[in-house]
Structure formats: C-alpha cells, structure tokens
Amino acid sequence: MSATQAAVTHFLPLAADTFDKNKVTPGVLGFLVFAALAVGVWALMKSMNRHMGRVDFDETPATASAPAAATPDKS
C-alpha cells in the first residue's frame, strides 16, 4: 500500500462521520464537468457559425420545365 493511499484510508472514517446521507450534491467535480461541457458547446457553436458564414448559397428560381419532369413516364 502506498503512502498516499494509506493517508486517504486513514481520513476516510472521519469523512464518513460528517457525511449527511440526506443531502448529496455534485460538488466541485460536478461543477468542473458541467463547465467543461459548457465550454465545449460554446466552442462548437462558434465553429458552426464560422463555417455557416463561409457558405455561399444562391437559390435559383424554379423553371417551368420542373413540373414536366415530375410527371411519370408512359412507357
């Protein structure tokens, strides 16, 4: 057993005495995970906006021959 593991197991019973089983919160680790997800979503949205700004889309009007092409063949 390493020294750090022995130190952690030594203080574990002290933490068990003060732990309130009716109140469980995510704590610092939960906040860090949530913050990392928020930063990741922000970066993805920024990247998406940059890529959508580069799109050059010119819609051409529908021609009169388009409905004729949609009719079924009579063969």
Secondary structure as UniProt FT lines:
FT   HELIX           3..18
FT   TURN            21..22
FT   HELIX           27..54
FT   HELIX           65..70
//
